[in-house]
Amino acid sequence: VIPKETVKKVMGGLMGAFTEGLKGKKTEDGKDHDGDIKDLDDEFKKEIDKAVDQDVQTSEYLSVTCFEDGWPSSVLKQNKSVMAGRGKLKQKLIEACRFAQREK
């Protein structure tokens, strides 16, 4: 479990990086970004509490199947993160290739 306060801090750091990148730069029509940065920062601070109202749930799964001689034939690793009913699933599957095995 990743606490919602931690998620808010990470998102705040990301937003800070965006606004720092805009400081001192001009828009296409030659205006400063300073007013935009302040508006963006204020809006972010208001909306982040509504957007992040739950902790992030994470889970990890690992499955290994083996040949008769004990060597692994496949490895499956899965990571899942869910927040507010929406999530992300990452899988990595490694399988033995029959062409890589030596015949005796």
C-alpha positions, 0 to 999 in steps of 0.5 A, a space after each residue: 500500500 502506498 499512502 495517498 500523502 506519498 502520492 500527493 508529494 510525488 505528484 507535487 514534485 512532478 508539478 514543481 518540475 514542470 513549473 520550474 521548467 517554465 520559469 524565465 521562458 516566454 510564450 509564443 507571443 512574447 509574454 512571461 509564463 509567471 502568471 500561468 505558473 501561479 494559476 497552474 500551481 494554485 489549480 493543482 493544489 486545489 484539485 490534487 485533494 479531490 483527485 487523490 482520495 485513496 491509497 494506492 494498492 499494489 500487488 506482486 505475483 511470481 510463478 515459476 514452472 520447471 522441467 523434470 530436471 529442475 531447470 525453470 521452463 517459464 517465469 511469470 512476474 506480474 506487478 499491479 497498482 490500483 487507485 480509485 478503481 483504476 490501475 496498471 498491470 505489468 507482466 514479464 514472461 520468460 520462457 525457455 527456448 527449445 532451440 537453446 536446449 542441448 540434446 544429449 
